Amino acid sequence: MPSPFPPLLGRLDCRVFGQGRPLVLLHGIQGTAEAWLPVAQRLADTHRCVLPNLPGRAASPRWRTADDGPIERYYHLDHYAGLLHELLQAIGQPVVLAGWSMGVSVILRMAALQGIDTVERLVLVSGTMRAGPPEATWFHAADIDALRSEARQRAERLGLTQVADAEAVAWSWQSARGLDLAAGAARIACPTRVVHGETDDQCPLAHGRALAAAITGAQWLALPGVGHNVLGAEPARLAAAITAENPR
């Protein structure tokens, strides 16, 4: 379904379905909005689910020419944060916001740059305040060409069918790697739940604990036997975590 929001956001492809309170679900670095479907489908009876695809994903736009600005800025966390902020403003009412993996990074960056006043409740899944070596390393290559290749190989290895463009993945990782997102965490004042799989090998458990500790009053939920893909492994439990009225 095309985005129902103003033309400013028409450039983003959004999956929108369900009835009720607005719920925005933000995907990770290599996935698309489809990653959230197992969770969103459980919440559609009570929530208007909005699943945006960031640039380079699904039917959202791609960087084409210099008229779009520098490619490294187009696929940068700061650009994504601005787009997310615009989306929340366009919805025009308080929202529940959840992000997974890089989606957490985008939310933290938005909190630092634009604030998070329109969010009434926040759920941060499999996230970190600092992605990159030595622990939270989603990709290992150093340069863009090698990162593109690694992204393609990873998608094939994992059997992913709905994936971000390798170009978008490479530049997104370049912007996220080593970026300190603690300032964004410090600005969050709304009720927040931090959810993390105990066996996450992409973003170790300690990173989730640190994120929860950095957000005033955040509730911590660790999932035994679950890795990085909480969305696929525990959709029912994650849906319950999102709908809890008072994460604190």
C-alpha positions, 0 to 999 in steps of 0.5 A, a space after each residue: 500500500 502506498 504511503 498515505 502521508 504528505 508528498 514530502 514522505 511520498 518518496 518513502 515506501 511504507 507498508 500501512 495496515 491495521 486500525 487503532 493507535 499508530 505504531 511505527 516499526 523500523 527495520 535493520 541495516 540489510 532488511 526491509 519493512 517485511 522483517 517486521 511483518 510477523 510482529 505487525 500482523 499480531 498487532 493490526 487489530 489494535 494498531 495502525 501499523 506503519 512500516 517504512 522502508 528507508 532509502 535503498 530498500 523495497 520501493 523507496 528511492 535510490 541515490 541516482 546522481 549528484 543532484 541527490 547530494 553526496 551518496 555517503 550522506 544519502 545513505 547516512 544515519 543522519 538522513 534516515 533520522 530526518 526521514 523518520 522525524 518527518 514521518 512522525 510529524 506527518 502522522 500528527 499524533 503520539 506514536 508507539 515507536 519500535 526499532 530493530 538493530 540499525 533501526 535502533 541506531 536511527 532512533 537514537 540519532 533522531 533523538 539526538 538531532 531532532 528530539 523524540 517528543 512525538 513518541 509516547 512509548 519506545 521499544 528498542 530491539 537488538 540495538 547498541 549505542 556503538 556499532 562496530 569492532 570489536 563486538 557489534 560488527 555486522 560487516 567486516 570489510 573496510 572499503 565500500 567495494 568490499 562492503 558491497 560484496 560482503 553484503 551480497 554474500 551475506 544475503 545469499 548465505 542467509 537466504 534473504 529474499 527481501 533485502 536492502 541494496 548492497 550499495 545502501 547497506 555499504 554506505 549505511 554501515 560506513 555511517 553507523 560504524 563507530 558512531 557514538 549514539 549515547 547522546 541520543 539515549 540520554 535524551 529519551 524520557 518516554 517509557 522505554 523497553 529494551 529487548 535483546 536476545 541473550 545469544 545475539 552474536 551480531 550485537 552482544 547482550 552487554 550492548 543491550 544492557 548498556 543501552 537500557 542503563 543509559 535511558 532513564 527508567 528503561 525496562 530491560 527484557 532479555 530473551 534466553 536462547 534468542 539471537 539477533 533476529 528477535 523479530 523472527 524468533 519471538 514475534 509473539 513475545 515481542 508483540 506483547 512487549 510492544 503493547 505493554 502499557 507501562 514499560 517502566 
